[in-house]
């Protein structure tokens, strides 16, 4: 289901089970431990304008509903505070499922192939990381 | 060997208005040199003077982050696709 709340910067595509307290960080139907999330969790990142990402969200929703794709998140407006002029869409999954999900994305016209792990994201945004800058 | 470089629309000016270009090379470094000859200044957009990846971008070969591979010396093979995205988008 597409969760589009106007006050939120992000639009999400979640399985309804999220509202029953289930986690989306799963592999083969099993919830990952925190250690497994750091080891395996990540996302495919790509770009587009609002209409393009809305269309992808609608087309990919069925893969979220059948639990092939665990979660999708995308910007409502370009994150100008990060210096970006396009909207970013992130399709989250376990690394061990990432190629299977990439095939789906490619079938729907995604060309940028960029996998960023949760661990890399944490490294980027911690003090001293590339995205956060250096703390003296 | 033909290698494809792909960028999002916001970076297409780097390639004269195209989001995808083809280049030649056996390593990322050779590909960058080839692209720099076609699109002057490209090398400095993606690598600094020390040969490190520019902090403003992330580069991926077949989805794998080049920072986790072998930098400019990373081998590429015919048909590989290299994606470049703004660093800030990776969070």
Backbone of each chain as ProteinMPNN parsed JSONL, in Angstrom:
{"seq_chain_A": "XXXXXXXXXXXXXXXXXXXXXXXXXXXXXXXXXXXXXXXXXXXXXXXXXXXXXXXXXXXXXXXXXXXXXXXXXXXXXXXXXXXXXXXXXXXXXXXXXXXXXXXXXXXXXXXXXXXXXXXXXXXXXXXXXXXXXXXX", "coords_chain_A": {"N_chain_A": [[0.84, -1.179, 0.0], [0.403, 2.27, -0.694], [1.623, 4.853, 1.186], [0.793, 7.938, 1.554], [1.155, 10.715, 2.991], [0.385, 14.022, 3.247], [1.794, 15.798, 4.95], [4.203, 14.64, 5.313], [7.616, 14.436, 4.323], [8.471, 12.256, 2.952], [7.171, 9.668, 0.834], [5.811, 6.507, 1.273], [5.972, 3.009, 0.453], [4.526, 0.361, 1.759], [3.959, -2.918, 3.157], [0.75, -3.818, 4.421], [1.042, -5.181, 6.832], [2.837, -3.902, 8.389], [1.457, -2.178, 9.985], [0.546, -3.816, 11.875], [2.534, -4.099, 13.573], [4.636, -5.564, 12.579], [7.996, -6.051, 11.426], [9.768, -4.627, 8.607], [12.245, -5.363, 7.855], [13.151, -8.047, 6.699], [14.068, -11.401, 5.777], [13.484, -14.008, 3.631], [11.049, -14.304, 4.906], [11.66, -14.14, 7.571], [12.308, -12.104, 10.394], [15.058, -9.904, 10.55], [17.948, -9.856, 12.691], [19.518, -7.179, 14.587], [22.25, -7.241, 14.018], [22.265, -8.687, 11.638], [20.909, -6.904, 10.037], [22.776, -4.854, 9.765], [24.68, -6.271, 8.37], [23.448, -7.232, 6.032], [21.355, -5.536, 5.115], [20.051, -3.017, 2.913], [19.737, -0.722, 0.131], [18.428, -0.09, -3.166], [19.093, 2.717, -5.106], [17.656, 5.324, -6.942], [16.517, 7.796, -9.354], [14.216, 10.471, -10.237], [11.475, 12.434, -11.606], [8.517, 13.732, -9.923], [6.157, 12.639, -11.058], [7.157, 10.428, -12.405], [8.27, 8.876, -10.332], [5.977, 8.461, -8.793], [4.578, 6.858, -10.576], [6.282, 4.615, -10.714], [6.01, 3.799, -8.06], [3.324, 3.015, -7.979], [3.401, 0.873, -9.801], [5.229, -0.843, -8.591], [4.051, -1.468, -6.256], [2.601, -3.856, -6.149], [4.558, -5.765, -5.868], [5.414, -5.224, -3.356], [3.128, -5.802, -1.954], [3.016, -8.563, -2.361], [5.154, -9.229, -0.93], [7.676, -9.463, -2.041], [9.283, -7.216, -2.427], [10.46, -5.46, 0.333], [10.105, -2.751, 1.243], [9.554, 0.626, 0.159], [10.72, 3.924, -0.341], [10.277, 7.357, -1.07], [11.085, 10.725, -2.149], [8.957, 13.569, -1.665], [9.328, 16.113, -2.57], [12.182, 17.579, -4.212], [15.149, 17.024, -2.314], [16.393, 19.696, -1.43], [17.997, 20.655, 0.574], [20.059, 18.909, 0.632], [21.33, 19.493, -1.604], [20.272, 18.416, -3.872], [18.532, 18.095, -6.967], [16.717, 16.436, -7.978], [14.14, 13.991, -7.298], [14.556, 11.309, -4.99], [14.373, 7.813, -5.037], [14.162, 4.995, -2.97], [14.625, 1.602, -2.777], [14.232, -0.808, -0.561], [15.917, -3.717, 0.659], [17.112, -7.061, 1.456], [20.533, -7.852, 0.98], [20.955, -10.35, -0.12], [18.757, -10.755, -1.66], [18.917, -8.811, -3.473], [19.693, -8.792, -6.211], [17.624, -10.17, -7.451], [15.543, -8.389, -6.989], [16.573, -6.193, -8.289], [16.303, -7.027, -10.936], [13.553, -6.822, -11.262], [13.226, -4.053, -10.968], [14.705, -3.157, -13.145], [13.193, -4.197, -15.231], [11.116, -2.44, -15.106], [12.151, -0.146, -16.05], [14.189, 1.154, -14.683], [17.406, 2.536, -14.688], [19.771, 3.523, -13.471], [22.034, 1.864, -11.442], [22.59, 1.372, -8.309], [23.698, 0.268, -5.358], [23.396, 0.698, -1.955], [24.495, -0.083, 1.18], [23.081, -0.525, 4.48], [25.005, -0.282, 6.416], [26.99, 1.202, 5.065], [25.561, 3.572, 4.761], [25.297, 4.409, 7.416], [27.979, 4.863, 7.969], [28.445, 6.984, 6.256], [26.941, 9.063, 7.351], [27.732, 9.453, 9.94], [29.525, 11.433, 12.433], [32.291, 12.891, 10.856], [31.976, 11.297, 8.688], [31.457, 11.067, 5.103], [29.126, 12.431, 4.301], [28.441, 13.972, 6.42], [30.45, 15.568, 7.311], [33.399, 16.88, 8.958], [34.032, 16.665, 12.4], [35.517, 18.764, 14.614]], "CA_chain_A": [[0.0, 0.0, 0.0], [1.163, 3.517, -0.764], [1.308, 5.713, 2.316], [1.09, 9.277, 1.054], [0.622, 11.701, 3.936], [0.882, 15.31, 2.725], [2.724, 16.482, 5.852], [5.475, 13.921, 5.343], [8.497, 14.659, 3.168], [8.595, 10.991, 2.216], [6.044, 8.805, 0.51], [6.256, 5.137, 1.516], [5.182, 1.856, -0.009], [4.68, -0.656, 2.795], [2.933, -3.952, 3.279], [-0.126, -3.458, 5.56], [1.409, -5.865, 8.085], [3.615, -2.954, 9.184], [0.554, -1.58, 10.967], [0.315, -4.827, 12.915], [3.74, -4.163, 14.374], [5.66, -6.412, 11.957], [9.112, -5.336, 10.826], [9.959, -4.846, 7.168], [13.597, -5.891, 7.641], [12.966, -9.496, 6.713], [14.676, -12.218, 4.717], [12.798, -15.295, 3.548], [9.951, -14.326, 5.861], [12.138, -14.063, 8.958], [12.824, -10.784, 10.765], [16.51, -9.887, 10.758], [18.489, -9.288, 13.92], [20.237, -5.923, 14.325], [23.518, -7.591, 13.381], [21.98, -9.069, 10.249], [20.553, -5.679, 9.304], [24.032, -4.182, 9.405], [25.427, -7.104, 7.427], [22.764, -7.535, 4.771], [20.289, -4.637, 4.68], [20.468, -1.889, 2.086], [18.705, -0.25, -0.803], [18.706, 0.414, -4.505], [18.8, 4.149, -5.165], [17.568, 5.901, -8.28], [16.043, 9.174, -9.383], [13.206, 10.818, -11.223], [10.59, 13.517, -11.166], [7.424, 13.23, -9.071], [5.229, 11.783, -11.797], [7.832, 9.166, -12.712], [8.378, 8.071, -9.118], [4.612, 8.033, -8.451], [4.236, 5.738, -11.461], [7.029, 3.446, -10.25], [5.413, 3.352, -6.791], [2.096, 2.273, -8.295], [3.738, -0.388, -10.469], [5.987, -1.725, -7.694], [3.248, -1.765, -5.062], [2.184, -5.264, -6.12], [5.68, -6.557, -5.368], [5.422, -5.007, -1.905], [1.975, -6.548, -1.438], [3.305, -10.008, -2.311], [6.314, -9.321, -0.025], [8.952, -9.6, -2.747], [10.003, -6.003, -2.025], [10.047, -5.154, 1.706], [9.724, -1.366, 1.521], [10.03, 1.652, -0.78], [10.574, 5.287, 0.183], [10.763, 8.367, -2.018], [10.869, 12.121, -1.791], [7.798, 14.289, -2.224], [9.949, 17.22, -3.297], [13.636, 17.381, -4.21], [15.785, 17.399, -1.046], [17.31, 20.793, -1.771], [18.968, 20.829, 1.666], [21.192, 18.04, 0.323], [21.879, 19.93, -2.875], [19.754, 17.582, -4.961], [17.472, 18.728, -7.736], [15.761, 15.395, -8.362], [13.613, 13.158, -6.222], [15.273, 10.054, -4.817], [13.575, 6.652, -4.62], [14.98, 3.948, -2.369], [13.938, 0.316, -2.673], [14.972, -1.51, 0.49], [15.843, -5.18, 0.69], [18.283, -7.808, 1.912], [21.524, -7.998, -0.092], [20.827, -11.673, -0.749], [17.622, -10.667, -2.586], [19.039, -7.55, -4.197], [19.725, -8.975, -7.673], [16.251, -10.527, -7.855], [14.743, -7.161, -6.994], [17.089, -5.349, -9.366], [15.697, -7.474, -12.19], [12.206, -6.216, -11.307], [13.381, -2.607, -11.207], [15.168, -2.989, -14.525], [12.035, -4.454, -16.102], [10.241, -1.269, -15.061], [12.801, 0.996, -16.676], [15.237, 1.788, -13.873], [18.718, 2.364, -15.32], [20.81, 3.714, -12.448], [22.169, 0.67, -10.592], [23.407, 1.831, -7.189], [23.345, -0.406, -4.104], [24.047, 1.263, -0.771], [24.122, -0.878, 2.351], [22.76, 0.23, 5.695], [26.28, -0.01, 7.067], [27.601, 2.331, 4.353], [24.783, 4.773, 5.073], [25.687, 4.846, 8.759], [29.338, 5.407, 7.875], [28.38, 8.267, 5.566], [26.264, 10.104, 8.111], [28.254, 9.638, 11.292], [30.505, 12.53, 12.447], [33.503, 12.536, 10.127], [31.593, 10.606, 7.46], [31.459, 11.929, 3.923], [27.929, 13.262, 4.15], [28.206, 14.75, 7.627], [31.544, 16.512, 7.521], [34.336, 16.564, 10.034], [33.822, 17.34, 13.681], [36.814, 19.032, 15.264]], "C_chain_A": [[0.885, 1.243, 0.0], [0.684, 4.44, 0.354], [1.753, 7.123, 1.961], [0.422, 10.301, 1.966], [1.228, 13.059, 3.607], [1.883, 16.017, 3.625], [4.098, 15.824, 5.894], [6.313, 14.252, 4.11], [8.548, 13.411, 2.301], [7.242, 10.349, 1.938], [6.571, 7.374, 0.62], [5.373, 4.138, 0.779], [5.514, 0.731, 0.963], [3.669, -1.77, 2.588], [2.06, -3.588, 4.49], [0.268, -4.111, 6.876], [2.242, -4.958, 8.989], [2.745, -2.36, 10.294], [0.132, -2.58, 12.047], [1.577, -5.006, 13.762], [4.83, -5.039, 13.799], [6.777, -5.534, 11.387], [9.155, -5.578, 9.32], [11.357, -5.364, 6.857], [13.558, -7.413, 7.779], [13.757, -10.144, 5.576], [14.028, -13.589, 4.756], [11.742, -15.416, 4.653], [10.366, -14.201, 7.317], [12.698, -12.664, 9.242], [14.323, -10.872, 11.054], [16.856, -9.365, 12.153], [19.194, -7.974, 13.574], [21.564, -6.185, 13.608], [23.326, -7.969, 11.918], [21.597, -7.854, 9.415], [21.821, -4.965, 8.859], [24.794, -4.966, 8.335], [24.764, -7.18, 6.047], [21.836, -6.442, 4.244], [20.828, -3.479, 3.849], [19.361, -1.493, 1.141], [19.292, 0.053, -2.173], [18.252, 1.861, -4.549], [18.726, 4.596, -6.616], [16.738, 7.174, -8.225], [14.921, 9.366, -10.404], [12.432, 12.037, -10.772], [9.379, 12.887, -10.46], [6.508, 12.27, -9.836], [5.854, 10.429, -12.109], [7.907, 8.266, -11.475], [7.0, 7.61, -8.639], [4.22, 6.82, -9.294], [4.978, 4.467, -11.034], [6.406, 2.897, -8.958], [4.154, 2.527, -7.064], [2.418, 0.906, -8.901], [4.435, -1.377, -9.525], [5.177, -2.133, -6.472], [2.86, -3.248, -5.006], [3.305, -6.173, -5.626], [5.859, -6.365, -3.855], [4.275, -5.819, -1.284], [2.251, -8.046, -1.382], [4.613, -10.289, -1.544], [7.616, -9.707, -0.725], [9.851, -8.42, -2.394], [9.525, -5.618, -0.621], [9.513, -3.728, 1.906], [10.295, -0.44, 0.456], [9.789, 3.016, -0.128], [11.016, 6.255, -0.904], [10.358, 9.763, -1.601], [9.588, 12.654, -2.408], [8.281, 15.474, -3.068], [11.46, 16.984, -3.285], [14.249, 17.831, -2.883], [16.854, 18.464, -1.263], [18.352, 21.009, -0.679], [20.192, 19.938, 1.467], [21.813, 18.403, -1.016], [21.38, 19.13, -4.059], [18.597, 18.276, -5.659], [16.437, 17.724, -8.222], [15.252, 14.674, -7.129], [14.387, 11.841, -6.195], [14.282, 8.971, -4.399], [14.524, 5.592, -4.104], [14.128, 2.69, -2.216], [14.764, -0.573, -1.746], [14.823, -3.021, 0.363], [17.121, -5.758, 1.292], [19.222, -7.993, 0.725], [21.349, -9.318, -0.844], [19.642, -11.739, -1.709], [17.806, -9.522, -3.584], [19.05, -7.743, -5.718], [18.348, -9.354, -8.208], [15.394, -9.27, -7.964], [15.252, -6.183, -8.048], [16.461, -5.741, -10.708], [14.295, -6.874, -12.356], [12.312, -4.728, -11.637], [13.777, -2.339, -12.654], [14.026, -3.204, -15.518], [11.097, -3.25, -16.165], [10.962, 0.007, -15.485], [13.841, 1.711, -15.852], [16.587, 1.508, -14.53], [19.866, 2.526, -14.334], [20.849, 2.48, -11.559], [23.144, 0.995, -9.466], [22.909, 1.186, -5.905], [24.136, 0.222, -2.966], [23.555, 0.49, 0.447], [23.807, 0.034, 3.537], [24.05, 0.631, 6.423], [26.982, 1.183, 6.393], [26.881, 3.629, 4.691], [25.162, 5.315, 6.44], [27.083, 5.463, 8.74], [29.326, 6.8, 7.251], [27.898, 9.383, 6.476], [26.769, 10.258, 9.532], [29.242, 10.818, 11.272], [31.814, 12.084, 11.803], [33.219, 11.781, 8.856], [31.449, 11.589, 6.318], [30.284, 12.865, 3.822], [27.768, 14.238, 5.299], [29.276, 15.81, 7.834], [32.384, 16.112, 8.718], [34.007, 17.346, 11.285], [35.178, 17.526, 14.346], [36.73, 18.727, 16.758]], "O_chain_A": [[1.958, 1.269, 0.603], [-0.5, 4.761, 0.453], [2.933, 7.46, 2.055], [-0.722, 10.7, 1.744], [2.445, 13.231, 3.678], [2.736, 16.758, 3.136], [5.045, 16.384, 6.446], [5.792, 14.339, 2.998], [8.655, 13.493, 1.077], [6.299, 10.48, 2.718], [7.652, 7.067, 0.117], [4.196, 4.389, 0.519], [6.632, 0.217, 0.986], [2.649, -1.584, 1.925], [2.583, -3.094, 5.489], [-0.135, -3.637, 7.938], [2.35, -5.195, 10.192], [3.224, -2.076, 11.392], [-0.551, -2.224, 13.007], [1.677, -5.938, 14.561], [5.855, -5.249, 14.449], [6.532, -4.419, 10.926], [8.653, -6.585, 8.82], [11.633, -5.762, 5.725], [13.885, -7.975, 8.825], [14.066, -9.514, 4.564], [14.025, -14.253, 5.793], [11.564, -16.477, 5.251], [9.514, -14.159, 8.204], [13.456, -12.111, 8.445], [14.788, -11.799, 11.718], [16.139, -8.537, 12.715], [19.438, -7.69, 12.401], [21.949, -5.441, 12.706], [24.137, -7.609, 11.065], [21.92, -7.781, 8.229], [21.927, -4.526, 7.714], [25.474, -4.377, 7.495], [25.447, -7.191, 5.022], [21.549, -6.413, 3.047], [21.949, -3.02, 4.073], [18.203, -1.872, 1.316], [20.465, 0.398, -2.319], [17.16, 2.194, -4.088], [19.609, 4.294, -7.419], [16.303, 7.583, -7.148], [14.713, 8.546, -11.297], [12.688, 12.601, -9.708], [9.243, 11.664, -10.411], [6.133, 11.217, -9.321], [5.172, 9.404, -12.083], [7.646, 7.065, -11.547], [6.863, 6.495, -8.136], [3.609, 5.876, -8.794], [4.395, 3.383, -10.993], [6.29, 1.684, -8.784], [3.945, 1.477, -6.458], [1.788, -0.096, -8.559], [4.256, -2.589, -9.641], [5.569, -3.039, -5.736], [2.8, -3.828, -3.921], [3.047, -7.222, -5.037], [6.39, -7.238, -3.168], [4.433, -6.437, -0.231], [1.784, -8.731, -0.472], [5.105, -11.417, -1.514], [8.543, -10.213, -0.092], [11.032, -8.596, -2.097], [8.323, -5.463, -0.4], [8.564, -3.528, 2.664], [11.376, -0.683, -0.081], [8.783, 3.226, 0.548], [12.012, 6.012, -1.586], [9.429, 9.963, -0.819], [9.185, 12.261, -3.503], [7.724, 15.786, -4.12], [11.96, 16.256, -2.427], [13.91, 18.901, -2.379], [18.051, 18.176, -1.278], [19.455, 21.483, -0.952], [21.242, 20.18, 2.063], [22.709, 17.714, -1.506], [21.987, 19.155, -5.13], [17.788, 18.956, -5.027], [15.416, 18.096, -8.8], [15.855, 14.738, -6.058], [14.814, 11.33, -7.23], [13.452, 9.187, -3.515], [15.559, 5.317, -4.711], [13.057, 2.714, -1.609], [15.85, -1.028, -2.104], [13.76, -3.534, 0.013], [18.073, -5.038, 1.591], [18.78, -8.257, -0.393], [21.57, -9.389, -2.052], [19.536, -12.683, -2.491], [16.95, -9.294, -4.438], [18.47, -6.933, -6.441], [17.952, -8.914, -9.287], [14.621, -9.11, -8.908], [14.471, -5.433, -8.635], [16.128, -4.874, -11.517], [13.907, -6.471, -13.453], [11.576, -4.213, -12.48], [13.262, -1.426, -13.3], [13.909, -2.489, -16.514], [10.376, -3.062, -17.145], [10.446, 1.109, -15.3], [14.337, 2.762, -16.259], [16.878, 0.367, -14.889], [20.824, 1.754, -14.359], [19.831, 2.087, -10.987], [24.36, 0.908, -9.636], [21.828, 1.516, -5.417], [25.366, 0.277, -2.996], [22.355, 0.417, 0.709], [24.213, 1.195, 3.582], [24.162, 1.73, 6.966], [27.503, 2.065, 7.076], [27.517, 4.665, 4.885], [25.33, 6.522, 6.615], [27.338, 6.462, 9.412], [30.086, 7.681, 7.652], [28.38, 10.513, 6.392], [26.279, 11.117, 10.264], [29.746, 11.171, 10.206], [32.372, 11.045, 12.152], [34.107, 11.627, 8.018], [31.332, 12.796, 6.533], [30.418, 13.979, 3.314], [27.042, 15.225, 5.179], [29.024, 16.837, 8.465], [32.101, 15.126, 9.398], [33.738, 18.546, 11.231], [35.893, 16.559, 14.605], [37.716, 18.888, 17.477]]}, "seq_chain_B": "XXXXXXXXXXXXXXXXXXXXXXXXXXXXXXXXXXXXXXXXXXXXXXXXXXXXXXXXXXXXXXXXXXXXXXXXXXXXXXXXXXXXXXXXXXX", "coords_chain_B": {"N_chain_B": [[36.907, -2.475, -25.312], [33.53, -1.915, -24.559], [32.07, 0.234, -22.343], [29.38, 1.331, -20.369], [28.375, 4.423, -19.106], [26.242, 5.82, -16.729], [24.162, 8.431, -15.646], [22.075, 10.328, -13.349], [19.362, 12.566, -14.296], [20.009, 15.086, -13.276], [22.723, 15.275, -13.517], [23.298, 15.169, -16.165], [24.357, 17.133, -17.757], [27.043, 16.817, -17.565], [27.672, 15.036, -19.504], [27.18, 16.283, -21.899], [24.411, 16.572, -22.077], [23.357, 14.04, -22.207], [22.092, 11.121, -20.561], [23.306, 8.733, -20.601], [26.304, 7.341, -21.687], [28.784, 5.871, -23.837], [31.958, 4.374, -23.347], [35.496, 3.562, -23.664], [37.739, 1.166, -22.268], [39.878, -0.703, -20.007], [40.053, -0.529, -17.355], [38.57, 1.341, -14.636], [39.93, 3.742, -14.453], [41.0, 4.053, -17.062], [38.631, 4.288, -18.472], [37.633, 6.654, -17.385], [39.563, 8.429, -18.31], [39.109, 8.238, -21.069], [36.515, 9.273, -21.208], [37.033, 11.804, -20.245], [38.441, 12.872, -22.326], [36.474, 13.185, -24.161], [34.584, 14.672, -22.856], [35.646, 17.275, -21.582], [37.047, 17.933, -18.402], [35.628, 16.121, -17.013], [37.006, 14.17, -15.509], [37.861, 15.534, -13.206], [35.491, 16.019, -12.02], [34.786, 13.659, -10.856], [36.991, 12.432, -9.656], [39.595, 13.315, -7.344], [42.717, 15.202, -7.11], [44.455, 13.41, -5.941], [43.67, 11.039, -6.862], [41.578, 9.957, -5.582], [38.127, 9.111, -5.096], [35.907, 11.714, -5.791], [34.409, 13.58, -3.185], [31.803, 14.319, -3.576], [30.383, 12.545, -5.07], [29.088, 9.228, -5.747], [30.179, 6.191, -7.078], [29.306, 3.419, -9.021], [29.853, 0.093, -10.026], [28.172, -2.1, -11.921], [26.297, -1.976, -9.875], [27.854, -2.149, -7.574], [29.596, -0.4, -5.061], [32.205, 1.703, -5.892], [34.02, 2.616, -4.009], [34.378, 0.497, -2.379], [35.749, -1.208, -3.882], [38.481, -1.268, -6.104], [39.223, 1.34, -6.687], [40.533, 3.603, -9.137], [41.968, 1.646, -10.441], [40.285, -0.46, -10.722], [39.081, -3.199, -12.488], [37.186, -3.419, -15.511], [34.71, -4.96, -17.589], [33.659, -5.85, -20.911], [30.546, -4.465, -21.671], [29.888, -3.796, -19.085], [28.138, -1.713, -16.73], [28.358, 1.494, -15.468], [27.338, 3.446, -12.855], [26.78, 6.755, -11.753], [26.121, 8.727, -8.98], [24.869, 11.557, -7.058], [26.611, 12.108, -4.014], [25.168, 12.762, -1.699], [22.718, 11.598, -2.06], [22.868, 9.066, -1.216], [22.036, 8.441, 1.341]], "CA_chain_B": [[35.738, -2.884, -24.532], [32.555, -0.834, -24.411], [31.523, 0.38, -21.0], [28.342, 2.349, -20.358], [28.279, 5.267, -17.922], [24.872, 6.312, -16.589], [23.988, 9.422, -14.584], [20.706, 10.852, -13.277], [19.121, 13.76, -15.101], [20.645, 16.279, -12.701], [24.146, 15.307, -13.882], [23.465, 14.875, -17.592], [25.196, 18.16, -18.393], [28.418, 16.309, -17.585], [27.84, 14.278, -20.749], [26.611, 17.042, -23.018], [22.958, 16.448, -22.138], [22.947, 12.63, -22.251], [22.137, 10.415, -19.274], [24.066, 7.496, -20.78], [27.321, 7.417, -22.738], [29.644, 4.696, -23.969], [33.384, 4.687, -23.407], [36.377, 2.403, -23.826], [38.758, 1.033, -21.232], [39.955, -1.974, -19.287], [39.899, -0.186, -15.935], [37.801, 2.58, -14.435], [40.812, 4.862, -14.773], [41.042, 4.225, -18.521], [37.314, 4.789, -18.894], [37.555, 8.069, -16.997], [40.419, 9.176, -19.248], [38.413, 8.287, -22.355], [35.398, 10.216, -21.089], [37.585, 13.152, -20.059], [38.836, 13.383, -23.647], [35.239, 13.543, -24.886], [33.874, 15.676, -22.064], [36.732, 17.848, -20.783], [36.709, 18.294, -17.027], [34.884, 15.037, -16.363], [37.841, 13.489, -14.511], [37.887, 16.293, -11.957], [34.171, 15.953, -11.388], [34.591, 12.393, -10.144], [38.19, 12.063, -8.893], [40.419, 14.463, -6.973], [44.097, 15.144, -7.63], [45.133, 12.251, -5.368], [43.12, 9.814, -7.44], [40.489, 9.464, -4.734], [36.806, 9.477, -5.596], [35.428, 13.002, -5.31], [33.478, 13.38, -2.072], [30.445, 14.716, -3.925], [29.719, 11.529, -5.887], [29.279, 7.799, -5.52], [30.311, 5.505, -8.361], [28.951, 2.005, -8.873], [30.04, -0.785, -11.179], [27.16, -3.15, -11.806], [25.638, -1.836, -8.578], [28.797, -2.197, -6.454], [30.228, 0.873, -4.754], [33.629, 1.695, -6.258], [34.828, 2.828, -2.801], [34.628, -0.812, -1.765], [36.498, -1.998, -4.862], [39.906, -0.946, -6.212], [39.408, 2.689, -7.205], [40.804, 3.78, -10.565], [42.538, 0.414, -11.007], [39.255, -1.503, -10.794], [38.869, -3.717, -13.84], [35.824, -3.491, -16.061], [34.627, -5.866, -18.731], [32.745, -5.413, -21.962], [29.131, -4.485, -21.306], [29.65, -3.297, -17.725], [27.472, -0.425, -16.601], [28.851, 2.286, -14.34], [26.383, 4.492, -12.483], [27.305, 7.808, -10.886], [25.041, 9.475, -8.34], [25.35, 12.513, -6.056], [26.907, 11.441, -2.75], [24.136, 13.026, -0.69], [21.537, 10.77, -2.301], [23.099, 7.716, -0.711], [21.643, 8.278, 2.738]], "C_chain_B": [[34.804, -1.698, -24.342], [31.924, -0.867, -23.023], [30.514, 1.528, -21.033], [28.364, 3.107, -19.039], [26.886, 5.895, -17.892], [24.818, 7.301, -15.432], [22.518, 9.829, -14.513], [20.594, 12.149, -14.061], [19.848, 14.988, -14.593], [22.122, 16.388, -13.064], [24.369, 15.162, -15.389], [24.274, 15.941, -18.335], [26.652, 17.713, -18.465], [28.711, 15.607, -18.91], [27.139, 14.982, -21.917], [25.118, 16.848, -23.179], [22.449, 15.025, -22.205], [23.027, 12.008, -20.853], [22.94, 9.122, -19.379], [25.042, 7.666, -21.933], [28.162, 6.144, -22.722], [31.095, 5.151, -24.0], [34.172, 3.387, -23.532], [37.366, 2.358, -22.679], [38.723, -0.334, -20.587], [39.857, -1.78, -17.773], [39.03, 1.069, -15.849], [38.647, 3.786, -14.805], [40.876, 5.121, -16.272], [39.704, 4.76, -19.051], [37.172, 6.283, -18.586], [38.383, 8.919, -17.962], [39.724, 9.327, -20.599], [37.272, 9.307, -22.3], [35.898, 11.65, -20.93], [38.022, 13.751, -21.393], [37.607, 13.821, -24.448], [34.477, 14.671, -24.185], [34.88, 16.305, -21.096], [36.264, 18.298, -19.395], [36.011, 17.171, -16.266], [35.695, 14.39, -15.234], [37.79, 14.22, -13.163], [36.524, 16.366, -11.282], [34.054, 14.709, -10.504], [35.805, 11.926, -9.335], [38.977, 13.313, -8.54], [41.852, 14.257, -7.466], [44.875, 13.952, -7.092], [44.639, 10.934, -5.966], [42.039, 9.187, -6.594], [39.158, 9.91, -5.341], [36.375, 10.789, -4.958], [34.339, 12.792, -4.245], [32.035, 13.728, -2.425], [29.697, 13.656, -4.728], [29.944, 10.127, -5.319], [29.269, 7.133, -6.89], [30.075, 4.012, -8.14], [29.236, 1.255, -10.174], [29.104, -1.965, -10.998], [26.551, -3.153, -10.398], [26.566, -1.794, -7.394], [29.527, -0.874, -6.288], [31.729, 0.795, -5.043], [34.524, 1.927, -5.047], [35.167, 1.508, -2.117], [35.403, -1.722, -2.713], [37.942, -1.463, -4.907], [40.165, 0.405, -6.867], [39.649, 2.72, -8.709], [41.33, 2.508, -11.23], [41.506, -0.699, -11.154], [39.018, -1.921, -12.244], [37.4, -3.65, -14.234], [35.857, -4.419, -17.263], [33.556, -5.367, -19.696], [31.286, -5.538, -21.501], [28.833, -4.016, -19.896], [28.938, -1.955, -17.768], [27.949, 0.252, -15.322], [27.842, 3.404, -14.078], [27.059, 5.485, -11.56], [26.118, 8.561, -10.297], [25.639, 10.508, -7.382], [25.525, 11.804, -4.718], [25.749, 11.579, -1.76], [22.897, 12.16, -0.871], [21.676, 9.405, -1.659], [22.651, 7.477, 0.707], [20.199, 7.92, 2.921]], "O_chain_B": [[35.247, -0.601, -24.001], [31.331, -1.861, -22.604], [30.762, 2.565, -21.647], [28.371, 2.495, -17.971], [26.412, 6.431, -18.893], [25.367, 7.04, -14.361], [21.79, 9.695, -15.496], [21.598, 12.751, -14.44], [20.259, 15.84, -15.38], [22.715, 17.46, -12.939], [25.51, 15.046, -15.837], [24.81, 15.681, -19.412], [27.407, 18.173, -19.321], [29.85, 15.586, -19.376], [26.579, 14.336, -22.802], [24.598, 16.947, -24.29], [21.239, 14.806, -22.255], [23.918, 12.331, -20.068], [23.224, 8.483, -18.366], [24.658, 8.084, -23.025], [28.233, 5.439, -21.715], [31.425, 6.175, -24.598], [33.619, 2.287, -23.512], [37.785, 3.399, -22.173], [37.709, -1.032, -20.604], [39.613, -2.722, -17.019], [38.79, 1.756, -16.841], [38.149, 4.742, -15.399], [40.815, 6.27, -16.71], [39.67, 5.583, -19.966], [36.67, 7.062, -19.397], [37.953, 9.995, -18.379], [39.744, 10.401, -21.201], [37.087, 10.099, -23.224], [35.272, 12.593, -21.415], [37.984, 14.967, -21.582], [37.688, 14.708, -25.298], [33.823, 15.498, -24.821], [34.955, 15.914, -19.931], [35.231, 18.95, -19.246], [35.823, 17.246, -15.052], [35.169, 14.099, -14.159], [37.688, 13.589, -12.111], [36.421, 16.732, -10.111], [33.312, 14.708, -9.522], [35.661, 11.11, -8.425], [39.031, 14.261, -9.323], [42.159, 13.276, -8.144], [45.85, 13.522, -7.709], [45.127, 9.858, -5.62], [41.622, 8.053, -6.829], [39.075, 10.943, -6.005], [36.465, 10.96, -3.742], [33.467, 11.937, -4.393], [31.131, 13.452, -1.636], [28.519, 13.83, -5.039], [30.857, 9.887, -4.529], [28.456, 7.467, -7.751], [30.587, 3.425, -7.187], [28.907, 1.719, -11.266], [29.228, -2.732, -10.044], [26.323, -4.212, -9.812], [26.135, -1.441, -6.297], [30.017, -0.299, -7.26], [32.432, -0.064, -4.51], [35.673, 1.486, -5.044], [36.136, 1.423, -1.362], [35.68, -2.875, -2.384], [38.55, -1.232, -3.861], [41.189, 0.601, -7.52], [39.043, 1.957, -9.46], [41.161, 2.315, -12.433], [41.827, -1.773, -11.661], [38.784, -1.081, -13.113], [36.502, -3.803, -13.406], [36.905, -4.632, -17.874], [32.68, -4.578, -19.34], [30.862, -6.584, -21.01], [27.669, -3.849, -19.53], [29.104, -1.169, -18.701], [27.943, -0.34, -14.243], [27.536, 4.203, -14.963], [27.828, 5.097, -10.681], [25.218, 8.982, -11.023], [26.779, 10.359, -6.941], [24.685, 10.992, -4.33], [25.397, 10.623, -1.069], [22.11, 12.003, 0.062], [20.7, 8.661, -1.569], [22.873, 6.387, 1.236], [19.743, 7.754, 4.052]]}, "name": "protein", "num_of_chains": 2, "seq": "XXXXXXXXXXXXXXXXXXXXXXXXXXXXXXXXXXXXXXXXXXXXXXXXXXXXXXXXXXXXXXXXXXXXXXXXXXXXXXXXXXXXXXXXXXXXXXXXXXXXXXXXXXXXXXXXXXXXXXXXXXXXXXXXXXXXXXXXXXXXXXXXXXXXXXXXXXXXXXXXXXXXXXXXXXXXXXXXXXXXXXXXXXXXXXXXXXXXXXXXXXXXXXXXXXXXXXXXXXXXXXXXXXX"}
